[in-house]
Amino acid sequence: MKKVEKPEKIMFSGIRPTGPLHLGHLIGALKLWLPFQKTHECFFFLADIQGLTTHFNESERIRKSLMEVALDFLSAGLNPELPNVHFVVQSMIEERAALYEILQLITNLAELERNPTIKDELKQLKDRGQSINFGFIGYPCSQAADILFVSPLPPHHKEDDLVIPVGEDQKPHLELTNDLARRFNQQFGNVFITCRYLAGETPRLIGTDGQAKMSKSLGNAIQLKDSSENVLEKVMKMFTDPTKQRKGDPGHPKECPVYKYFQTFLTDVDQNERATKCSSGKLGCVECKRELSIVLNEMLEPIRIRRSIFEKEPEKVLQFLREGTEVARERAKKTMAAVRNAMRIDYY
């Protein structure tokens, strides 16, 4: 087990391992996480149980994706060789499951049913003809257990000591997490601190189809591991301004999905220059898409290089998962001991 220093502050966040990560994950999560490695004890969660709530009959896919996501974490610059950085496999922490059982007892069904993220995802599952299991309905409570098992124990800590940088769609889950923490504390005494939600400044990245957010399940994603040829192919298939039929026609950058990518990955000066050329008709759509592929490939190349190194060392990657999970489990044991003691169910 690796030697762990004990920073006063903890950062927790994670991703469901249902497939390789994409550009949306990079700008919406991974880049947001990187600075915390210098200031916090970091728990980067691979939420395989949550993945199984929508892919229960695809456990082999989850198993394979677990390694894919670990490689993406490493290639993006997360560094579990640091003593304060841990890659954690959700299903390997038995105490987390025990905490989930306890939290279910103080969670109202109505709280889950009115969760806006759950409502949206339920609709998507029904539209795809998928059946809904209890695990899916209850996963905000499961996520609360994920967060609270790493909670620093009161009274020497406060909300800012547990930071959760996640996407805006996860905010309702964190509100429930804090409600459950307060509810438990009021009934049994102070065991948990509430967490602080931290949103990224970058807006959600749309998919290459221009119609929705970038998503593995919708097939509109540029993956972090895509080759330069694959990136070019996907970008060249992207839709642009439908009113711009020829190069000389004036374009409408704000209506163009390709320009939205430039807004994410270019400086304000470069964005404005590009918008002016497009609006004046000096920049054609084909040329614009080729230039976008160059920008994306320049950004992705260091990520691909790091990934190629770790792909040759699968045992090392597994060791990172084992060590990080072991650190998390030791913390979970202490949390569950405090929970049992507070509830007076530590029988022997």
Beta strands, then each sheet from edge to edge (+ up, - down):
strand 1: 10-15
strand 2: 41-46
strand 3: 85-89
strand 4: 162-165
strand 5: 196-198
sheet 1: 3+ 2+ 1+ 4+ 5+
end
